[in-house]
């Protein structure tokens, strides 16, 4: 198995879990907060998708699905197109109110673009240094593992919030 196939498998598992969280979720569940400043399911799924989209587009040299496919307009959130959830306040988290179907559509489009990019890579490509601002410098492989890790954590959080609500 090639390294990129392992990464695709990781992202596919995230995809399965995103759909499991969103399957049959109600509008109330999407915005439920187990504590006043807790993240909602809607924000968690939006954020993990935005982060994956932005980071994959950044390394692939492509436009983000968020803007290229018109999701920024379709979501109608009161944030600039560059917003991905990093550093957002509790009030901003509460402003992510969107239907599960639209969250799933955006996630699926981002997943498809991510897998398409990964299939274009060789194992040798993963050793390419893409960020020298760290010690040690960050390779493409390390960045891609970070994306899978971050997504897995956030979808797990979303599943936990859904379980708490139910």
N, C-alpha and C positions, 0 to 999 in steps of 0.2 A: 504494500500500500504506500502510495506517495504521501509526503507530508501535507500537500494541499488537500488530499482526500480526507485526511484526518481533520483538517480545519473545516472542510465542507460538512463532514459528519457532525462536528460540534455545532456549527450554525444550524444544521438541519434539526438537531435535537432542541435547540432554542426555538426554532420555528414551531415544532410540534407542541412545545410548552406554551408558546404565545397563543396558539390556537386553542389549546386546552383551557387556558385562563379566559379567553374571550368567548368561548362557546357557551351560549345561553346566558351570558352575564347581562344583568339588568343595568339600566341607566343609573339607578341608585347605587348599585354595587361599584360601578365604574368610578364614582366620585366619593365613595365611602372613605372616611379617614378614621382609623382606630384610635388616634390621638389628635389633638388640635393641629399639630404641625406635621403630621405623618403624610407620606406620599400616597396618592391615590393609584388605583390600578390604571386609570386612563393616563395619568402623568408618567407612571413607570414604563408602560408600553410605548408611549410616545417618545420618552427620553431614550430608552434603549435603542429604539429604531432611529431616532435622529443621530445619536452618537455613532451607531454603525454606519449609517448613510454618510455622514460627514467624514468619518475616518476612511472609509473605503474609497469614496470619491477623491479624497485628498491623496491617497497613495496611487490610485488608478489614473489620476489626472483627468477626471470627468466631472461634470456638473452633478450636484446632489439630486437625487430623485425628488426630494422635498420641493425643490424649485422647478426642476426640469419637467416633472410630470404634473405640476400644478397642485401638489398637495398643500403647500403653504396657503394658497387661496382657498382651497376646499375646506381646510380645517378652520379657517377664520380666527385663528388665535391672535391675541393682541400683542404679539411679539414680532420683532424683526425676523426676516427670513433666516438670519444666521443663528438664531436662538436654538439651543439644543437641550436646555435644561440645566446645564452646568451653572452653579452659583445662583439658581433661582430662589426667590423667597417663598415662604409658605403661601403668601397671597397669590403669587404667580402659579404655584402648583395648583391651587384651587381654580384657576382660570382655564385649565385644560379640561374642557367639557366637550366630549365628542362621542359619536356613536361607535360601538364596537366594530361594526362592519367597515367603517372608514379607517379605523386603526388597523384592522386586519389587511385591508387593501394596501395601505402604505407599507406595513411590515412586509407583505408578500412581494411588493415591487422592489423594496430594498434588499430583501433576501435573494431574489432572482438576480439583481445586479451584482450582489456580493459573490454569489456562486459563479456567475459568469466571469467575473474578474479572477477569482481563484483558479478556475479551470485554465486560464491563460498563463498561469505561472508555472515555472519549473521549480524543483527543489532548490536549485542554485540561486534563484531569484530571492529566496527567503533570507539569504545571507547579506543582501544589499543593505547598507547603512542608510537609513532615511532620516535620522535625527541625531545630530552630533551635539545637541544641547544637554545630553545626559552622560554620565560616566558609569558604566560603559555606554557608548553610543547605541541607539536603538536600531535594530534591524527590522526589516519588513516582517520577518517571521515572528519576532517578539511583539510587534504592534498587532499583528493578526491574532495571536494568542490572547493578547490583552482585550481585544474586541470580544472574542468568544467568552472570556472570563467575565467581563463586565455585563454582557448580555445575560449570561447564565445567572448571575447574581440578581439582576433586576427582575428577570422573569420569575425567579424563585420568590422574590419579595412580593411580586404581584399575586402569585398563587397563594402565598401566606395571607395577604390582605383579603383575598376572596374567601379563603377558608375561615378567617376570623368573622367576616360579615355573615357567612352562612351558618 
